[in-house]
Amino acid sequence: MPPLRELDQAERRIERYGAGGFRISGMSHEGGVLVTSGRVAPWSVAALDALDAAAMAPLIARRDDYEFVLIGCGAQFGLLPKAAKQALRDAGIRFDVMDTGAACRTYNVLVAEGRRVAAALLPVP
């Protein structure tokens, strides 16, 4: 996993990603994860094309915990499937889609700035 060199004062910092998992605030997590400043939860989605309304349900359930969500779609940028995008829009959730590495780095910076942001991250092999 490549280390991330971002601001150390982030409340819940994503330290590494790759090899199918993440290291967040000193703890290892395998597979996809949902990250907010107060919680890290497994996300049982392994690929961008598997994202649908049901996959967005955990994000929607916690929408009061963040202003917007960064969606890390794996090793390369891809388009969010229509059903997933519509589920987020219907719930009034603002989002941005990028590759997982960019989402991790952006999350760290925004949290360090005091922003209320979430990250839904697909693993990178």
N, CA, C and O atoms as a MOPAC input file, in Angstrom:
PM7 MOZYME 1SCF
protein

 N      0.83200 1    -1.18000 1     0.00000 1
 C      0.00000 1     0.00000 1     0.00000 1
 C      0.87700 1     1.24400 1     0.00000 1
 O      1.79500 1     1.34300 1     0.81400 1
 N      0.61900 1     2.19200 1    -0.88900 1
 C      1.40800 1     3.41600 1    -0.84000 1
 C      0.96000 1     4.28700 1     0.33400 1
 O     -0.23700 1     4.41400 1     0.58900 1
 N      1.92400 1     4.89200 1     1.05700 1
 C      1.52900 1     5.76200 1     2.16200 1
 C      0.96500 1     7.06600 1     1.62100 1
 O      1.34500 1     7.52800 1     0.54500 1
 N      0.06300 1     7.64300 1     2.37700 1
 C     -0.49200 1     8.94600 1     2.02000 1
 C      0.16500 1     9.99400 1     2.89500 1
 O      0.19000 1     9.85500 1     4.11800 1
 N      0.68800 1    11.02400 1     2.29300 1
 C      1.33700 1    12.09100 1     3.05100 1
 C      0.42700 1    13.30200 1     3.04500 1
 O      0.56300 1    14.19000 1     2.20300 1
 N     -0.47400 1    13.33400 1     3.95800 1
 C     -1.40500 1    14.44500 1     4.07600 1
 C     -1.30100 1    15.02700 1     5.46400 1
 O     -0.42100 1    14.64500 1     6.23500 1
 N     -2.16200 1    15.91800 1     5.78200 1
 C     -2.11900 1    16.62000 1     7.05200 1
 C     -2.38100 1    15.68000 1     8.21800 1
 O     -3.36700 1    14.94300 1     8.22900 1
 N     -1.48400 1    15.71400 1     9.20000 1
 C     -1.56500 1    14.79800 1    10.33000 1
 C     -2.68700 1    15.12500 1    11.30400 1
 O     -3.07800 1    14.26300 1    12.09100 1
 N     -3.21100 1    16.33100 1    11.27700 1
 C     -4.21400 1    16.69000 1    12.27200 1
 C     -5.63100 1    16.22900 1    11.91300 1
 O     -6.57700 1    16.53000 1    12.64200 1
 N     -5.78800 1    15.51500 1    10.81700 1
 C     -7.11200 1    15.02500 1    10.44100 1
 C     -7.68000 1    14.13100 1    11.53900 1
 O     -6.97400 1    13.29400 1    12.10100 1
 N     -8.94400 1    14.31700 1    11.83000 1
 C     -9.62200 1    13.57800 1    12.88900 1
 C     -9.55500 1    12.07000 1    12.66400 1
 O     -9.10400 1    11.34200 1    13.54800 1
 N     -9.98000 1    11.59900 1    11.53400 1
 C     -9.89900 1    10.18900 1    11.16000 1
 C     -9.15100 1    10.17900 1     9.83400 1
 O     -9.72700 1    10.51100 1     8.79800 1
 N     -7.89500 1     9.80700 1     9.85200 1
 C     -7.02200 1     9.93700 1     8.70200 1
 C     -6.86900 1     8.61500 1     7.96100 1
 O     -6.67900 1     7.56600 1     8.57500 1
 N     -6.95300 1     8.67800 1     6.64300 1
 C     -6.70200 1     7.51500 1     5.80300 1
 C     -5.20200 1     7.50500 1     5.53200 1
 O     -4.67900 1     8.37600 1     4.83700 1
 N     -4.52000 1     6.51100 1     6.08900 1
 C     -3.06300 1     6.47100 1     6.02900 1
 C     -2.53000 1     5.73700 1     4.80700 1
 O     -1.51800 1     6.13700 1     4.23300 1
 N     -3.20500 1     4.66600 1     4.40900 1
 C     -2.75100 1     3.86200 1     3.26900 1
 C     -3.96400 1     3.24000 1     2.57500 1
 O     -5.03400 1     3.07000 1     3.15900 1
 N     -3.74400 1     2.91100 1     1.31100 1
 C     -4.75200 1     2.16800 1     0.55700 1
 C     -4.02600 1     1.25900 1    -0.42100 1
 O     -2.88500 1     1.52800 1    -0.79700 1
 N     -4.67900 1     0.19400 1    -0.82800 1
 C     -4.11300 1    -0.74800 1    -1.79300 1
 C     -4.13000 1    -2.15400 1    -1.22900 1
 O     -4.50900 1    -2.36500 1    -0.07700 1
 N     -3.72100 1    -3.10600 1    -2.03400 1
 C     -3.71200 1    -4.52000 1    -1.64400 1
 C     -5.08300 1    -4.95900 1    -1.13700 1
 O     -5.18700 1    -5.82300 1    -0.26600 1
 N     -6.13300 1    -4.35300 1    -1.69200 1
 C     -7.49700 1    -4.75400 1    -1.34900 1
 C     -8.02200 1    -4.19900 1    -0.04600 1
 O     -9.04000 1    -4.67700 1     0.45500 1
 N     -7.35100 1    -3.19200 1     0.52600 1
 C     -7.82600 1    -2.66300 1     1.80200 1
 C     -7.28800 1    -1.28000 1     2.10300 1
 O     -6.75000 1    -0.59700 1     1.23100 1
 N     -7.44600 1    -0.88000 1     3.36300 1
 C     -7.10600 1     0.46700 1     3.80700 1
 C     -6.52600 1     0.41000 1     5.21700 1
 O     -6.81400 1    -0.50700 1     5.98500 1
 N     -5.70900 1     1.39900 1     5.53900 1
 C     -5.26400 1     1.62300 1     6.91300 1
 C     -5.77900 1     3.00600 1     7.28300 1
 O     -5.40200 1     4.01300 1     6.68400 1
 N     -6.65500 1     3.02800 1     8.29000 1
 C     -7.32100 1     4.25800 1     8.68600 1
 C     -7.13200 1     4.44900 1    10.18200 1
 O     -7.55800 1     3.62600 1    10.99200 1
 N     -6.48200 1     5.55700 1    10.53200 1
 C     -6.22500 1     5.90000 1    11.93600 1
 C     -5.63300 1     4.72500 1    12.70600 1
 O     -6.05000 1     4.42800 1    13.82600 1
 N     -4.65700 1     4.06200 1    12.09200 1
 C     -3.94000 1     2.98500 1    12.75700 1
 C     -4.57800 1     1.60900 1    12.68200 1
 O     -3.99900 1     0.64800 1    13.18800 1
 N     -5.74000 1     1.47900 1    12.07300 1
 C     -6.41700 1     0.18000 1    11.98200 1
 C     -6.53300 1    -0.25200 1    10.51900 1
 O     -6.81500 1     0.56500 1     9.64300 1
 N     -6.31400 1    -1.53900 1    10.26600 1
 C     -6.43300 1    -2.08500 1     8.91500 1
 C     -7.86500 1    -2.52100 1     8.64000 1
 O     -8.55200 1    -3.04600 1     9.51700 1
 N     -8.30000 1    -2.29300 1     7.40700 1
 C     -9.64900 1    -2.66400 1     6.96700 1
 C     -9.52900 1    -3.31100 1     5.59800 1
 O     -8.93000 1    -2.73500 1     4.69000 1
 N    -10.08500 1    -4.48700 1     5.44100 1
 C    -10.07200 1    -5.18300 1     4.15500 1
 C    -11.33700 1    -4.84500 1     3.37500 1
 O    -12.40700 1    -4.68500 1     3.96200 1
 N    -11.21800 1    -4.73700 1     2.06400 1
 C    -12.37000 1    -4.47400 1     1.21400 1
 C    -12.77600 1    -3.00900 1     1.24200 1
 O    -12.03700 1    -2.15300 1     1.72500 1
 N    -13.96100 1    -2.73800 1     0.71600 1
 C    -14.47700 1    -1.38100 1     0.67200 1
 C    -14.83800 1    -0.86500 1     2.05500 1
 O    -15.16100 1    -1.64200 1     2.95400 1
 N    -14.78200 1     0.46900 1     2.22100 1
 C    -15.10900 1     1.08200 1     3.50500 1
 C    -15.91300 1     2.35400 1     3.30200 1
 O    -15.81100 1     3.02800 1     2.27600 1
 N    -16.71700 1     2.66200 1     4.31400 1
 C    -17.41200 1     3.93500 1     4.43000 1
 C    -16.77700 1     4.66000 1     5.60400 1
 O    -16.71900 1     4.12400 1     6.71100 1
 N    -16.30100 1     5.87700 1     5.36700 1
 C    -15.55800 1     6.61000 1     6.38600 1
 C    -16.22300 1     7.95800 1     6.63300 1
 O    -16.49900 1     8.70700 1     5.69600 1
 N    -16.47700 1     8.25700 1     7.90100 1
 C    -16.86600 1     9.59600 1     8.32600 1
 C    -15.90500 1     9.98300 1     9.44100 1
 O    -15.08500 1     9.16600 1     9.86000 1
 N    -15.99400 1    11.20200 1     9.92200 1
 C    -15.07300 1    11.63300 1    10.96900 1
 C    -15.23300 1    10.80100 1    12.23800 1
 O    -14.29500 1    10.69300 1    13.02800 1
 N    -16.39800 1    10.22000 1    12.43800 1
 C    -16.63600 1     9.46500 1    13.66000 1
 C    -16.73100 1     7.96300 1    13.50800 1
 O    -16.89100 1     7.25500 1    14.50300 1
 N    -16.63700 1     7.45500 1    12.27800 1
 C    -16.90000 1     6.02400 1    12.09600 1
 C    -16.27700 1     5.48800 1    10.81600 1
 O    -16.22700 1     6.17300 1     9.79500 1
 N    -15.80100 1     4.24700 1    10.89400 1
 C    -15.37400 1     3.49200 1     9.70900 1
 C    -16.19200 1     2.21300 1     9.70200 1
 O    -16.22100 1     1.48000 1    10.69100 1
 N    -16.85500 1     1.94600 1     8.58700 1
 C    -17.69200 1     0.75000 1     8.48600 1
 C    -17.35100 1     0.01200 1     7.19700 1
 O    -17.00600 1     0.63700 1     6.19400 1
 N    -17.44600 1    -1.31100 1     7.22100 1
 C    -17.22700 1    -2.06200 1     5.97300 1
 C    -18.29400 1    -1.70900 1     4.94300 1
 O    -19.43900 1    -1.42100 1     5.28800 1
 N    -17.90500 1    -1.73700 1     3.69700 1
 C    -18.83100 1    -1.50300 1     2.57800 1
 C    -18.69300 1    -2.70600 1     1.67000 1
 O    -17.65000 1    -2.89500 1     1.04400 1
 N    -19.70900 1    -3.50300 1     1.59200 1
 C    -19.63700 1    -4.80400 1     0.92400 1
 C    -19.77300 1    -4.71700 1    -0.59500 1
 O    -20.40800 1    -5.57100 1    -1.21300 1
 N    -19.18300 1    -3.69700 1    -1.18900 1
 C    -19.19400 1    -3.53700 1    -2.63900 1
 C    -17.74600 1    -3.62500 1    -3.10800 1
 O    -16.86700 1    -2.98200 1    -2.53400 1
 N    -17.49700 1    -4.40900 1    -4.13700 1
 C    -16.12400 1    -4.61100 1    -4.59200 1
 C    -15.81500 1    -3.93600 1    -5.92500 1
 O    -14.64500 1    -3.79700 1    -6.28100 1
 N    -16.83300 1    -3.51600 1    -6.66600 1
 C    -16.58700 1    -2.94400 1    -7.98500 1
 C    -17.59300 1    -1.84000 1    -8.28700 1
 O    -18.72400 1    -1.86600 1    -7.80200 1
 N    -17.17300 1    -0.88800 1    -9.08000 1
 C    -18.01000 1     0.25800 1    -9.42400 1
 C    -19.32900 1    -0.16300 1   -10.06100 1
 O    -20.37500 1     0.40000 1    -9.73900 1
 N    -19.29400 1    -1.14200 1   -10.95900 1
 C    -20.52500 1    -1.54000 1   -11.64700 1
 C    -21.52600 1    -2.24000 1   -10.72100 1
 O    -22.67000 1    -2.47300 1   -11.11200 1
 N    -21.10400 1    -2.57400 1    -9.50400 1
 C    -22.01000 1    -3.19500 1    -8.53200 1
 C    -22.74500 1    -2.15400 1    -7.67700 1
 O    -23.59300 1    -2.51000 1    -6.85800 1
 N    -22.42500 1    -0.88400 1    -7.86600 1
 C    -23.09300 1     0.15200 1    -7.08200 1
 C    -24.50200 1     0.37800 1    -7.61000 1
 O    -24.71200 1     0.65600 1    -8.79100 1
 N    -25.45200 1     0.25100 1    -6.70200 1
 C    -26.85100 1     0.48600 1    -7.03100 1
 C    -27.49000 1     1.18700 1    -5.83900 1
 O    -26.78900 1     1.59100 1    -4.91100 1
 N    -28.79600 1     1.33300 1    -5.85300 1
 C    -29.49100 1     2.02400 1    -4.76200 1
 C    -29.25400 1     1.32200 1    -3.42300 1
 O    -29.08700 1     1.99100 1    -2.40300 1
 N    -29.23700 1     0.00100 1    -3.40900 1
 C    -29.02100 1    -0.74600 1    -2.16100 1
 C    -27.62400 1    -0.48800 1    -1.60500 1
 O    -27.45100 1    -0.39800 1    -0.39000 1
 N    -26.63300 1    -0.37000 1    -2.47600 1
 C    -25.26400 1    -0.09900 1    -2.02900 1
 C    -25.13900 1     1.29700 1    -1.42900 1
 O    -24.25400 1     1.54400 1    -0.60900 1
 N    -26.00900 1     2.19900 1    -1.82900 1
 C    -25.98100 1     3.57000 1    -1.32100 1
 C    -26.74000 1     3.71500 1     0.00300 1
 O    -26.61800 1     4.73700 1     0.67800 1
 N    -27.52000 1     2.70200 1     0.37200 1
 C    -28.35100 1     2.77900 1     1.58300 1
 C    -27.56800 1     3.12900 1     2.84900 1
 O    -28.04800 1     3.95400 1     3.62600 1
 N    -26.38600 1     2.54800 1     3.10200 1
 C    -25.64800 1     2.93200 1     4.31400 1
 C    -25.22100 1     4.40100 1     4.31400 1
 O    -25.19300 1     5.04100 1     5.36500 1
 N    -24.89500 1     4.92500 1     3.14900 1
 C    -24.55700 1     6.34800 1     3.04400 1
 C    -25.76700 1     7.21700 1     3.31500 1
 O    -25.68300 1     8.22000 1     4.02200 1
 N    -26.88200 1     6.82600 1     2.75000 1
 C    -28.11400 1     7.58900 1     2.91800 1
 C    -28.56200 1     7.56700 1     4.37600 1
 O    -29.03400 1     8.57900 1     4.89500 1
 N    -28.41700 1     6.42900 1     5.03600 1
 C    -28.82600 1     6.30500 1     6.43800 1
 C    -28.02200 1     7.23400 1     7.35400 1
 O    -28.52800 1     7.65800 1     8.39300 1
 N    -26.78300 1     7.55500 1     6.98600 1
 C    -25.90900 1     8.38900 1     7.82800 1
 C    -25.74200 1     9.79700 1     7.27300 1
 O    -24.78900 1    10.48800 1     7.63100 1
 N    -26.65100 1    10.23500 1     6.40400 1
 C    -26.48000 1    11.52200 1     5.71700 1
 C    -26.39100 1    12.72700 1     6.64600 1
 O    -25.88200 1    13.77100 1     6.23900 1
 N    -26.87000 1    12.61300 1     7.87700 1
 C    -26.75800 1    13.72800 1     8.81500 1
 C    -25.34100 1    13.88000 1     9.36800 1
 O    -25.04500 1    14.87400 1    10.03200 1
 N    -24.46600 1    12.91500 1     9.10700 1
 C    -23.09300 1    12.93900 1     9.61300 1
 C    -22.13000 1    13.71200 1     8.71400 1
 O    -20.98000 1    13.91500 1     9.10300 1
 N    -22.55300 1    14.14800 1     7.53300 1
 C    -21.63100 1    14.79400 1     6.59500 1
 C    -22.37500 1    15.74700 1     5.66700 1
 O    -23.59200 1    15.66400 1     5.50100 1
 N    -21.59700 1    16.66500 1     5.06100 1
 C    -22.12500 1    17.62800 1     4.08800 1
 C    -22.16600 1    17.03600 1     2.68200 1
 O    -23.09200 1    17.28700 1     1.91100 1
 N    -21.14500 1    16.24900 1     2.36900 1
 C    -21.08500 1    15.60000 1     1.06000 1
 C    -20.17700 1    14.38800 1     1.15600 1
 O    -19.45500 1    14.21000 1     2.13600 1
 N    -20.22400 1    13.55700 1     0.12400 1
 C    -19.46300 1    12.30800 1     0.12800 1
 C    -18.55200 1    12.23100 1    -1.09100 1
 O    -18.92900 1    12.60200 1    -2.20300 1
 N    -17.34900 1    11.74100 1    -0.84700 1
 C    -16.40300 1    11.44500 1    -1.91000 1
 C    -16.50800 1     9.95500 1    -2.20700 1
 O    -16.42100 1     9.13200 1    -1.29500 1
 N    -16.69100 1     9.60900 1    -3.45300 1
 C    -16.81400 1     8.20300 1    -3.82500 1
 C    -15.55400 1     7.79400 1    -4.58900 1
 O    -15.29400 1     8.27300 1    -5.69200 1
 N    -14.78500 1     6.90300 1    -3.97800 1
 C    -13.57800 1     6.37400 1    -4.60000 1
 C    -13.94200 1     5.12900 1    -5.38400 1
 O    -14.34900 1     4.12200 1    -4.80400 1
 N    -13.79700 1     5.19000 1    -6.70200 1
 C    -14.33100 1     4.12700 1    -7.56100 1
 C    -13.29500 1     3.08500 1    -7.96800 1
 O    -13.49000 1     2.38800 1    -8.96400 1
 N    -12.19900 1     2.96100 1    -7.22100 1
 C    -11.19800 1     1.94900 1    -7.52400 1
 C     -9.93100 1     2.56400 1    -8.07700 1
 O     -9.66100 1     3.74600 1    -7.86500 1
 N     -9.14700 1     1.75400 1    -8.79600 1
 C     -7.84300 1     2.19800 1    -9.28800 1
 C     -7.94900 1     3.28800 1   -10.35200 1
 O     -7.04000 1     4.10600 1   -10.49300 1
 N     -9.03800 1     3.30400 1   -11.09100 1
 C     -9.22000 1     4.30000 1   -12.14600 1
 C    -10.57500 1     4.96200 1   -12.01200 1
 O    -11.52600 1     4.37300 1   -11.49800 1
 N    -10.64900 1     6.20100 1   -12.48500 1
 C    -11.91300 1     6.92100 1   -12.48100 1
 C    -12.93600 1     6.18200 1   -13.33900 1
 O    -12.59400 1     5.61400 1   -14.37600 1
 N    -14.17200 1     6.19400 1   -12.90400 1
 C    -15.28000 1     5.63300 1   -13.67000 1
 C    -16.54600 1     6.40300 1   -13.36200 1
 O    -16.58500 1     7.19700 1   -12.42200 1
 N    -17.54800 1     6.17700 1   -14.12700 1
 C    -18.82700 1     6.85300 1   -13.91900 1
 C    -19.68200 1     6.07100 1   -12.93600 1
 O    -19.75300 1     4.84300 1   -12.99500 1
 N    -20.31400 1     6.78000 1   -12.05500 1
 C    -21.21600 1     6.17600 1   -11.08500 1
 C    -22.44200 1     5.65200 1   -11.82500 1
 O    -23.04400 1     6.39300 1   -12.60100 1
 N    -22.83000 1     4.38900 1   -11.60700 1
 C    -24.02000 1     3.85600 1   -12.26800 1
 C    -25.26300 1     4.71100 1   -11.96700 1
 O    -25.38600 1     5.30700 1   -10.89700 1
 N    -26.15500 1     4.75000 1   -12.92400 1
 C    -27.33100 1     5.61300 1   -12.85600 1
 C    -28.16000 1     5.37300 1   -11.59200 1
 O    -28.60000 1     6.33800 1   -10.96600 1
 N    -28.38300 1     4.13300 1   -11.20600 1
 C    -29.21900 1     3.83800 1   -10.03100 1
 C    -28.58800 1     4.38100 1    -8.75000 1
 O    -29.28900 1     4.90100 1    -7.88200 1
 N    -27.27600 1     4.26000 1    -8.63200 1
 C    -26.57300 1     4.77600 1    -7.44800 1
 C    -26.64200 1     6.29900 1    -7.41200 1
 O    -26.91700 1     6.89800 1    -6.37200 1
 N    -26.39000 1     6.90700 1    -8.55800 1
 C    -26.43700 1     8.36800 1    -8.65800 1
 C    -27.83600 1     8.88400 1    -8.30300 1
 O    -27.97100 1     9.86200 1    -7.56800 1
 N    -28.85600 1     8.23400 1    -8.81700 1
 C    -30.22000 1     8.67500 1    -8.56600 1
 C    -30.60300 1     8.51900 1    -7.09200 1
 O    -31.28900 1     9.37500 1    -6.53400 1
 N    -30.16100 1     7.42900 1    -6.46500 1
 C    -30.45400 1     7.21900 1    -5.04600 1
 C    -29.85900 1     8.33700 1    -4.19300 1
 O    -30.50800 1     8.82700 1    -3.26900 1
 N    -28.62700 1     8.74000 1    -4.50100 1
 C    -27.99500 1     9.83500 1    -3.75600 1
 C    -28.70500 1    11.16100 1    -4.01000 1
 O    -28.95100 1    11.92900 1    -3.07900 1
 N    -29.02600 1    11.42100 1    -5.25200 1
 C    -29.74300 1    12.66500 1    -5.58300 1
 C    -31.11400 1    12.71600 1    -4.91200 1
 O    -31.50500 1    13.75200 1    -4.37400 1
 N    -31.83600 1    11.60800 1    -4.94200 1
 C    -33.16500 1    11.56900 1    -4.31200 1
 C    -33.07900 1    11.82800 1    -2.80900 1
 O    -34.01600 1    12.36600 1    -2.21900 1
 N    -31.96400 1    11.44900 1    -2.18900 1
 C    -31.76800 1    11.66300 1    -0.75100 1
 C    -31.19200 1    13.04600 1    -0.45800 1
 O    -30.99500 1    13.40200 1     0.70400 1
 N    -30.92100 1    13.82600 1    -1.50300 1
 C    -30.37600 1    15.16500 1    -1.31500 1
 C    -28.91200 1    15.17700 1    -0.92300 1
 O    -28.44800 1    16.12100 1    -0.28300 1
 N    -28.18000 1    14.14300 1    -1.29900 1
 C    -26.76500 1    14.02700 1    -0.93700 1
 C    -25.89600 1    14.53200 1    -2.08600 1
 O    -26.02300 1    14.09700 1    -3.23100 1
 N    -25.01100 1    15.46400 1    -1.74000 1
 C    -24.03700 1    15.93900 1    -2.72300 1
 C    -22.85900 1    14.97000 1    -2.74100 1
 O    -22.47100 1    14.44900 1    -1.69600 1
 N    -22.28900 1    14.72400 1    -3.91600 1
 C    -21.21100 1    13.74900 1    -4.03400 1
 C    -20.25900 1    14.12500 1    -5.15300 1
 O    -20.59100 1    14.89600 1    -6.05300 1
 N    -19.06900 1    13.55700 1    -5.06700 1
 C    -18.07200 1    13.68600 1    -6.12500 1
 C    -17.43800 1    12.32000 1    -6.30300 1
 O    -17.16600 1    11.62300 1    -5.32600 1
 N    -17.20300 1    11.93800 1    -7.54700 1
 C    -16.65200 1    10.62400 1    -7.87200 1
 C    -15.23900 1    10.81800 1    -8.40700 1
 O    -14.99300 1    11.68600 1    -9.24400 1
 N    -14.31100 1     9.99800 1    -7.91300 1
 C    -12.92000 1    10.05100 1    -8.35800 1
 C    -12.28000 1     8.70000 1    -8.10600 1
 O    -12.90500 1     7.83400 1    -7.49400 1
 N    -11.04400 1     8.49300 1    -8.56100 1
 C    -10.39400 1     7.23400 1    -8.24400 1
 C    -10.14800 1     7.18300 1    -6.73100 1
 O    -10.13000 1     8.22100 1    -6.07000 1
 N     -9.96100 1     5.99200 1    -6.19300 1
 C     -9.85200 1     5.81000 1    -4.74600 1
 C     -8.68300 1     6.57700 1    -4.15000 1
 O     -8.82300 1     7.16300 1    -3.07600 1
 N     -7.53500 1     6.59100 1    -4.81500 1
 C     -6.39100 1     7.33700 1    -4.29400 1
 C     -6.70100 1     8.80800 1    -4.12600 1
 O     -6.40400 1     9.39300 1    -3.08400 1
 N     -7.29600 1     9.41100 1    -5.14000 1
 C     -7.66800 1    10.83000 1    -5.06900 1
 C     -8.71000 1    11.06200 1    -3.98300 1
 O     -8.65400 1    12.07200 1    -3.28100 1
 N     -9.65200 1    10.14800 1    -3.83600 1
 C    -10.67600 1    10.29100 1    -2.79800 1
 C    -10.05400 1    10.23900 1    -1.40600 1
 O    -10.45800 1    10.99800 1    -0.52500 1
 N     -9.08000 1     9.35900 1    -1.19500 1
 C     -8.40100 1     9.26800 1     0.10100 1
 C     -7.66500 1    10.56500 1     0.42300 1
 O     -7.79300 1    11.09600 1     1.52600 1
 N     -6.90700 1    11.06700 1    -0.52300 1
 C     -6.14900 1    12.30100 1    -0.30400 1
 C     -7.08000 1    13.48700 1    -0.06900 1
 O     -6.84600 1    14.29700 1     0.82800 1
 N     -8.12500 1    13.58500 1    -0.86800 1
 C     -9.07000 1    14.69200 1    -0.73100 1
 C     -9.78900 1    14.62500 1     0.60700 1
 O     -9.97700 1    15.64900 1     1.26300 1
 N    -10.19100 1    13.43000 1     1.01700 1
 C    -10.83800 1    13.25700 1     2.31700 1
 C     -9.93600 1    13.78100 1     3.43700 1
 O    -10.38800 1    14.54100 1     4.29400 1
 N     -8.67100 1    13.38000 1     3.43200 1
 C     -7.75200 1    13.80700 1     4.48300 1
 C     -7.63400 1    15.32600 1     4.55700 1
 O     -7.65500 1    15.89700 1     5.64800 1
 N     -7.51200 1    15.97300 1     3.42100 1
 C     -7.37600 1    17.42300 1     3.39300 1
 C     -8.65700 1    18.08700 1     3.91100 1
 O     -8.59800 1    18.99900 1     4.73500 1
 N     -9.79800 1    17.63000 1     3.42700 1
 C    -11.06100 1    18.26200 1     3.82200 1
 C    -11.35700 1    18.06800 1     5.31100 1
 O    -11.83900 1    18.99000 1     5.96900 1
 N    -11.07500 1    16.89200 1     5.84000 1
 C    -11.28600 1    16.66000 1     7.27300 1
 C    -10.34000 1    17.54300 1     8.08900 1
 O    -10.73000 1    18.09900 1     9.11500 1
 N     -9.10200 1    17.66600 1     7.62700 1
 C     -8.13700 1    18.51800 1     8.33000 1
 C     -8.57400 1    19.98100 1     8.32500 1
 O     -8.23700 1    20.73700 1     9.23600 1
 N     -9.32100 1    20.37500 1     7.30300 1
 C     -9.86200 1    21.72900 1     7.23100 1
 C    -11.12300 1    21.89800 1     8.07200 1
 O    -11.68200 1    22.99200 1     8.14900 1
 N    -11.56900 1    20.81200 1     8.70100 1
 C    -12.75800 1    20.88700 1     9.53400 1
 C    -14.06300 1    20.67100 1     8.79000 1
 O    -15.13400 1    20.94600 1     9.33100 1
 N    -13.99400 1    20.18600 1     7.56200 1
 C    -15.20400 1    19.93700 1     6.77500 1
 C    -15.86500 1    18.64200 1     7.21800 1
 O    -15.18600 1    17.70900 1     7.64600 1
 N    -17.17200 1    18.58300 1     7.11800 1
 C    -17.93800 1    17.37100 1     7.43900 1
 C    -18.11900 1    16.59200 1     6.14000 1
 O    -19.04900 1    16.84100 1     5.37300 1
 N    -17.21400 1    15.64700 1     5.91200 1
 C    -17.19900 1    14.90000 1     4.66300 1
 C    -17.17600 1    13.40600 1     4.97600 1
 O    -16.69300 1    12.98300 1     6.02600 1
 N    -17.70100 1    12.62900 1     4.05800 1
 C    -17.64500 1    11.16500 1     4.15300 1
 C    -16.90200 1    10.66200 1     2.92200 1
 O    -16.79200 1    11.35600 1     1.91100 1
 N    -16.39500 1     9.43500 1     3.03400 1
 C    -15.76300 1     8.78700 1     1.87700 1
 C    -16.32500 1     7.37300 1     1.77000 1
 O    -16.36200 1     6.62500 1     2.74800 1
 N    -16.75600 1     7.02700 1     0.57200 1
 C    -17.19200 1     5.66000 1     0.25200 1
 C    -16.14200 1     5.14000 1    -0.71600 1
 O    -16.06500 1     5.57700 1    -1.86400 1
 N    -15.33100 1     4.19400 1    -0.23400 1
 C    -14.12600 1     3.81800 1    -0.96800 1
 C    -14.14200 1     2.36000 1    -1.40800 1
 O    -14.25700 1     1.44700 1    -0.58900 1
 N    -14.02400 1     2.16100 1    -2.71700 1
 C    -13.85100 1     0.81600 1    -3.25300 1
 C    -12.37700 1     0.46800 1    -3.16300 1
 O    -11.52800 1     1.34200 1    -3.34100 1
 N    -12.05000 1    -0.80600 1    -2.88700 1
 C    -10.64700 1    -1.18600 1    -2.73200 1
 C     -9.87400 1    -1.13300 1    -4.03800 1
 O    -10.44000 1    -1.23500 1    -5.12600 1
 N     -8.57100 1    -0.97100 1    -3.89900 1
 C     -7.63400 1    -0.97700 1    -5.02600 1
 C     -6.78000 1    -2.23200 1    -4.86600 1
 O     -6.23500 1    -2.47300 1    -3.79000 1
 N     -6.65800 1    -3.03200 1    -5.92400 1
 C     -5.84700 1    -4.25900 1    -5.80800 1
 C     -4.39600 1    -3.98100 1    -5.43700 1
 O     -3.60300 1    -4.91400 1    -5.30600 1

